[in-house]
């Protein structure tokens, strides 16, 4: 069995970096949404927080698609 502690520390560090980062692109925003959605077990019991994140993610994706079509 290998020691997973160093890997876990890197994961926690990367997660903190992503959560603290202010997205500059739609792709970066999408990655933050993905990270938050993967953390679902830490949220509300009724799932409304995850649903809200999914709605925001869908909106950002649609906005990005609209802007690229308009360009």
Secondary structure, DSSP 8 states (H G I E B T S, - for coil): ----HHHHHHHHHHHHHHHHS--SSHHHHHHHHHHHHHTGGGS-TTSHHHHHHHHHHHHHHHHHHHHHHH-
